[in-house]
Each structure stands twice: as C-alpha cells, then as structure tokens.
Amino acid sequence: MIKHPPSAYDRTGGLVYFARMLHKIRLHTAGGLSADYHSNLGCGFDGRCCRLLGITYQQVCARVAEGGSNEEILEWCQAQGNRLNDEQILVWNKFMEKRGWRDEDDGSTQELEAYKAASGLDHRTDIVTFFDYYEVDEGRRA
C-alpha cells in the first residue's frame, strides 16, 4: 500500500503545507514514505517552508524525532526561527495555493506540466497548481 502525505491544504496554526511536510518526515523515518517523494525531501516546498520559518530542514527533522503534535512543532519552529504574523501566513498560504499557475518565468508551470505528464494527467486542464496536482495524483480528488 502506498502511503501519501496529507493534503497540502491542511493547516497547522493557519499555515498550509506544514502538516504535509511533517507527515512526510514521519513516514520517511518509519520507512513508509513512497520513493516518489524522496528526491524532494528538504528542498522544493519543504525548503521554502523552512526558509519562511527561519530554520533548517535538519532542525525540523530532529524536532519531529523528539515527538509532539504538529502544533507543538510549529510553535517550536517559530520560537527557534521566525514568528509569523497573520499577514505573513496569509501571503504564504496564497503563494503556495497558487504555485504553478502562470509561473512561467521561474519554470514552475513547466515543472508542474512535466509532473502531470509523468502521471498521465497532462490532459487535465483543471490541474493548474501543485496543490491541485497533489490532490488528484494522491487520490483525494477525481
């Protein structure tokens, strides 16, 4: 059975994606994360999330290994790095929720289209963001 992380839309302390990153860390540590995810651990969206919080991916992994809820780990991250205000969370959420949509300048849209093609989803014009792609590719949405 393939184990997928939770939806990127799931929020912890108002922040999208964070719960997904932590779940991937937990699954990987337990040997249950599909190999498809391994190459992006600590980089891509994981890296962006860590940079936003002002901590390293290795610090997050070490903290996850100590245990605790997603909320406790987010609080720890903000105590060690950047404490986010409501506006920063709003900007992060809107940026992440739209990533891949009309991002031709940095290649993200092309990367999204490559992911779709590799998954046999290149015909799906309704998949316009990475979050959309995750939802369909991981079976949360038809």
Backbone as CSV, one residue per row, in Angstrom:
resi,resn,N_x,N_y,N_z,CA_x,CA_y,CA_z,C_x,C_y,C_z
1,MET,0.827,-1.186,0.000,0.000,0.000,0.000,0.875,1.254,0.000
2,ILE,0.568,2.190,-0.899,1.318,3.436,-0.978,0.770,4.404,0.063
3,LYS,1.669,4.970,0.828,1.260,5.934,1.842,1.574,7.334,1.339
4,HIS,0.558,8.161,1.299,0.715,9.538,0.864,0.618,10.476,2.052
5,PRO,1.313,11.602,1.957,1.151,12.621,2.994,-0.244,13.237,2.921
6,PRO,-0.653,13.958,3.953,-1.962,14.606,3.926,-1.994,15.728,2.892
7,SER,-3.156,16.257,2.681,-3.341,17.342,1.728,-2.450,18.531,2.064
8,ALA,-1.925,19.159,1.035,-1.137,20.379,1.227,-2.007,21.515,1.735
9,TYR,-3.314,21.399,1.546,-4.249,22.411,2.030,-4.467,22.334,3.540
10,ASP,-4.127,21.221,4.171,-4.298,21.090,5.624,-3.468,22.159,6.329
11,ARG,-4.043,22.738,7.360,-3.395,23.853,8.053,-2.989,23.483,9.477
12,THR,-1.863,24.025,9.857,-1.388,23.960,11.238,-1.118,25.394,11.653
13,GLY,-1.776,25.845,12.697,-1.602,27.234,13.111,-1.916,28.210,11.987
14,GLY,-2.827,27.814,11.110,-3.209,28.643,9.979,-2.346,28.464,8.746
15,LEU,-1.250,27.762,8.869,-0.249,27.624,7.804,-0.512,26.388,6.946
16,VAL,-0.674,26.586,5.615,-0.812,25.443,4.715,0.549,24.769,4.550
17,TYR,0.532,23.542,4.147,1.674,22.710,3.770,2.478,22.159,4.949
18,PHE,2.557,22.854,6.061,3.404,22.440,7.181,3.092,21.018,7.643
19,ALA,1.803,20.695,7.786,1.410,19.350,8.227,1.887,18.294,7.238
20,ARG,1.810,18.601,5.957,2.267,17.674,4.921,3.772,17.403,5.072
21,MET,4.547,18.455,5.278,5.991,18.300,5.430,6.305,17.417,6.641
22,LEU,5.646,17.675,7.770,5.916,16.881,8.970,5.532,15.418,8.762
23,HIS,4.408,15.181,8.103,3.974,13.806,7.871,4.955,13.071,6.962
24,LYS,5.484,13.773,5.955,6.492,13.151,5.088,7.741,12.777,5.894
25,ILE,8.132,13.643,6.807,9.292,13.343,7.660,9.007,12.099,8.500
26,ARG,7.837,12.048,9.103,7.479,10.897,9.941,7.416,9.608,9.125
27,LEU,6.772,9.658,7.961,6.691,8.467,7.103,8.070,8.017,6.639
28,HIS,8.895,8.967,6.255,10.239,8.622,5.779,11.060,7.968,6.886
29,THR,10.990,8.521,8.064,11.725,7.976,9.213,11.278,6.547,9.516
30,ALA,9.981,6.287,9.360,9.422,4.957,9.639,9.568,4.002,8.446
31,GLY,10.137,4.497,7.355,10.318,3.651,6.170,9.053,3.460,5.354
32,GLY,8.049,4.315,5.568,6.778,4.136,4.888,6.462,5.168,3.820
33,LEU,7.409,6.054,3.518,7.164,7.073,2.501,7.524,6.528,1.134
34,SER,6.587,6.635,0.205,6.822,6.183,-1.168,8.082,6.835,-1.727
35,ALA,8.848,6.081,-2.467,10.102,6.571,-3.044,9.901,7.774,-3.951
36,ASP,8.704,7.940,-4.475,8.416,9.089,-5.338,8.672,10.425,-4.642
37,TYR,8.598,10.445,-3.342,8.746,11.686,-2.578,10.185,11.951,-2.122
38,HIS,11.034,10.959,-2.168,12.356,11.071,-1.555,13.211,12.193,-2.131
39,SER,13.181,12.382,-3.449,14.079,13.365,-4.062,13.746,14.800,-3.659
40,ASN,12.542,15.047,-3.190,12.154,16.409,-2.808,12.183,16.657,-1.306
41,LEU,12.599,15.674,-0.529,12.666,15.889,0.916,13.684,16.984,1.230
42,GLY,13.239,17.982,1.956,14.136,19.045,2.385,14.364,20.139,1.356
43,CYS,13.865,19.965,0.154,14.001,21.004,-0.858,12.621,21.306,-1.417
44,GLY,12.530,22.020,-2.502,11.223,22.362,-3.047,10.374,23.073,-2.010
45,PHE,9.136,22.629,-1.851,8.225,23.273,-0.897,8.704,23.083,0.544
46,ASP,9.315,21.939,0.857,9.876,21.739,2.201,10.894,22.836,2.504
47,GLY,11.785,23.068,1.558,12.813,24.098,1.731,12.213,25.479,1.884
48,ARG,11.217,25.786,1.059,10.552,27.090,1.154,9.920,27.274,2.543
49,CYS,9.261,26.238,3.027,8.605,26.310,4.330,9.641,26.553,5.431
50,CYS,10.732,25.839,5.371,11.781,26.019,6.379,12.399,27.411,6.308
51,ARG,12.645,27.910,5.100,13.193,29.261,4.966,12.227,30.303,5.500
52,LEU,10.933,30.126,5.257,9.935,31.033,5.806,10.037,31.070,7.329
53,LEU,10.186,29.898,7.915,10.242,29.790,9.374,11.620,30.129,9.954
54,GLY,12.625,30.279,9.093,13.956,30.659,9.557,14.707,29.544,10.256
55,ILE,14.450,28.310,9.844,15.124,27.145,10.420,15.557,26.231,9.277
56,THR,16.358,25.246,9.595,16.786,24.301,8.568,15.895,23.058,8.582
57,TYR,15.887,22.381,7.476,15.131,21.133,7.382,15.665,20.116,8.389
58,GLN,16.965,20.096,8.582,17.567,19.173,9.548,17.082,19.465,10.967
59,GLN,16.922,20.737,11.296,16.385,21.097,12.616,14.960,20.588,12.773
60,VAL,14.157,20.730,11.719,12.773,20.251,11.777,12.756,18.741,11.956
61,CYS,13.581,18.038,11.191,13.640,16.571,11.311,14.017,16.147,12.716
62,ALA,15.000,16.810,13.289,15.424,16.477,14.648,14.294,16.732,15.642
63,ARG,13.577,17.833,15.449,12.465,18.141,16.357,11.315,17.148,16.194
64,VAL,11.016,16.757,14.960,9.965,15.760,14.714,10.335,14.449,15.400
65,ALA,11.609,14.084,15.385,12.059,12.843,16.014,11.829,12.841,17.521
66,GLU,11.765,14.019,18.123,11.507,14.120,19.558,10.035,13.873,19.895
67,GLY,9.182,13.933,18.877,7.755,13.720,19.099,7.013,15.022,19.289
68,GLY,5.714,14.903,19.399,4.876,16.076,19.600,3.905,16.265,18.457
69,SER,2.910,17.085,18.718,1.889,17.368,17.716,2.431,18.354,16.682
70,ASN,1.726,18.455,15.586,2.103,19.435,14.567,2.124,20.845,15.148
71,GLU,1.143,21.161,15.979,1.050,22.481,16.586,2.240,22.749,17.510
72,GLU,2.628,21.740,18.292,3.786,21.894,19.183,5.064,22.096,18.381
73,ILE,5.195,21.384,17.286,6.401,21.506,16.463,6.422,22.857,15.765
74,LEU,5.279,23.339,15.291,5.234,24.671,14.682,5.607,25.730,15.711
75,GLU,5.095,25.619,16.902,5.441,26.581,17.956,6.942,26.561,18.218
76,TRP,7.536,25.378,18.267,8.978,25.254,18.464,9.738,25.920,17.321
77,CYS,9.295,25.664,16.088,9.947,26.258,14.915,9.931,27.777,14.995
78,GLN,8.780,28.336,15.378,8.677,29.786,15.453,9.494,30.350,16.619
79,ALA,9.637,29.598,17.672,10.465,30.048,18.797,11.948,30.040,18.428
80,GLN,12.346,29.102,17.572,13.744,28.991,17.153,14.085,29.930,16.005
81,GLY,13.103,30.199,15.169,13.350,30.976,13.954,12.479,32.217,13.895
82,ASN,11.612,32.253,12.888,10.746,33.411,12.661,9.342,33.181,13.202
83,ARG,8.871,34.114,14.023,7.486,34.071,14.475,6.659,34.796,13.423
84,LEU,5.735,34.057,12.807,4.946,34.604,11.710,3.709,35.328,12.229
85,ASN,3.420,36.454,11.610,2.185,37.159,11.948,1.102,36.748,10.949
86,ASP,-0.112,37.217,11.177,-1.249,36.824,10.331,-1.030,37.189,8.866
87,GLU,-0.439,38.345,8.613,-0.213,38.764,7.229,0.807,37.866,6.533
88,GLN,1.861,37.499,7.221,2.854,36.594,6.640,2.244,35.233,6.334
89,ILE,1.400,34.757,7.218,0.719,33.472,6.979,-0.211,33.585,5.782
90,LEU,-0.949,34.682,5.675,-1.837,34.893,4.536,-1.049,34.912,3.223
91,VAL,0.040,35.646,3.182,0.853,35.729,1.963,1.417,34.355,1.614
92,TRP,1.938,33.629,2.598,2.454,32.280,2.374,1.374,31.373,1.799
93,ASN,0.217,31.368,2.448,-0.867,30.486,2.017,-1.283,30.782,0.580
94,LYS,-1.472,32.043,0.247,-1.922,32.392,-1.102,-0.833,32.084,-2.131
95,PHE,0.406,32.326,-1.804,1.516,31.991,-2.691,1.554,30.487,-2.948
96,MET,1.504,29.717,-1.878,1.608,28.262,-2.019,0.402,27.666,-2.737
97,GLU,-0.785,28.147,-2.408,-2.002,27.612,-3.024,-2.054,27.867,-4.529
98,LYS,-1.330,28.860,-5.000,-1.346,29.205,-6.427,-0.066,28.813,-7.156
99,ARG,0.853,28.166,-6.472,2.150,27.827,-7.076,1.950,26.911,-8.274
100,GLY,2.582,27.285,-9.383,2.480,26.529,-10.623,1.540,27.179,-11.621
101,TRP,0.661,28.029,-11.142,-0.313,28.702,-12.000,0.297,29.996,-12.534
102,ARG,0.571,29.997,-13.828,1.141,31.164,-14.515,2.497,31.561,-13.955
103,ASP,3.318,30.596,-13.560,4.658,30.859,-13.031,5.728,30.549,-14.085
104,GLU,5.478,30.918,-15.336,6.393,30.563,-16.411,7.794,31.117,-16.219
105,ASP,7.923,32.296,-15.619,9.225,32.955,-15.513,10.264,32.139,-14.756
106,ASP,9.833,31.401,-13.748,10.805,30.625,-12.964,10.757,29.131,-13.287
107,GLY,9.941,28.750,-14.246,9.883,27.353,-14.665,8.930,26.479,-13.882
108,SER,8.234,27.035,-12.890,7.342,26.217,-12.074,6.170,25.655,-12.865
109,THR,5.612,26.460,-13.769,4.497,25.969,-14.575,4.953,24.808,-15.446
110,GLN,6.145,24.925,-16.030,6.679,23.845,-16.849,6.959,22.596,-16.009
111,GLU,7.429,22.800,-14.798,7.670,21.671,-13.893,6.362,20.969,-13.556
112,LEU,5.327,21.748,-13.279,4.019,21.181,-12.993,3.520,20.378,-14.187
113,GLU,3.659,20.910,-15.391,3.212,20.201,-16.591,3.999,18.902,-16.775
114,ALA,5.278,18.898,-16.426,6.081,17.674,-16.516,5.596,16.632,-15.515
115,TYR,5.276,17.049,-14.309,4.720,16.136,-13.306,3.405,15.535,-13.799
116,LYS,2.549,16.388,-14.341,1.266,15.917,-14.858,1.475,14.885,-15.961
117,ALA,2.374,15.175,-16.877,2.634,14.248,-17.990,3.161,12.914,-17.471
118,ALA,4.072,12.957,-16.517,4.652,11.727,-15.967,3.605,10.875,-15.256
119,SER,2.558,11.524,-14.759,1.490,10.809,-14.054,0.305,10.493,-14.956
120,GLY,0.433,10.798,-16.244,-0.662,10.551,-17.173,-1.820,11.522,-16.994
121,LEU,-1.525,12.692,-16.450,-2.565,13.684,-16.176,-2.427,14.927,-17.054
122,ASP,-1.621,14.843,-18.091,-1.365,16.024,-18.911,-2.612,16.528,-19.632
123,HIS,-3.623,15.706,-19.763,-4.891,16.111,-20.388,-5.785,16.908,-19.433
124,ARG,-5.442,16.964,-18.158,-6.295,17.588,-17.143,-6.028,19.099,-17.072
125,THR,-6.858,19.863,-17.752,-6.716,21.316,-17.743,-7.186,21.939,-16.436
126,ASP,-7.871,21.166,-15.600,-8.314,21.676,-14.305,-7.211,21.644,-13.258
127,ILE,-6.113,20.987,-13.547,-4.978,20.943,-12.616,-4.036,22.079,-12.996
128,VAL,-4.105,23.171,-12.241,-3.324,24.356,-12.589,-2.304,24.750,-11.518
129,THR,-2.340,24.078,-10.364,-1.371,24.362,-9.293,-0.789,23.041,-8.796
130,PHE,0.308,23.146,-8.087,0.886,21.939,-7.489,-0.065,21.331,-6.471
131,PHE,-0.766,22.151,-5.701,-1.726,21.617,-4.739,-2.827,20.842,-5.455
132,ASP,-3.313,21.373,-6.593,-4.287,20.632,-7.409,-3.723,19.281,-7.813
133,TYR,-2.484,19.301,-8.272,-1.841,18.064,-8.725,-1.769,17.041,-7.598
134,TYR,-1.328,17.470,-6.423,-1.242,16.542,-5.293,-2.599,15.911,-4.994
135,GLU,-3.648,16.740,-5.002,-4.990,16.254,-4.677,-5.430,15.149,-5.642
136,VAL,-5.169,15.336,-6.928,-5.586,14.359,-7.934,-4.632,13.160,-7.938
137,ASP,-3.338,13.432,-7.973,-2.352,12.342,-8.059,-2.429,11.408,-6.851
138,GLU,-2.750,11.947,-5.689,-2.792,11.148,-4.468,-4.194,10.643,-4.153
139,GLY,-5.126,10.848,-5.066,-6.453,10.243,-4.950,-7.444,10.927,-4.043
140,ARG,-7.174,12.162,-3.624,-8.146,12.878,-2.793,-9.222,13.540,-3.628
141,ARG,-8.935,13.706,-4.909,-9.886,14.321,-5.819,-9.822,13.600,-7.155
142,ALA,-10.956,13.401,-7.765,-11.016,12.704,-9.070,-10.604,13.628,-10.187
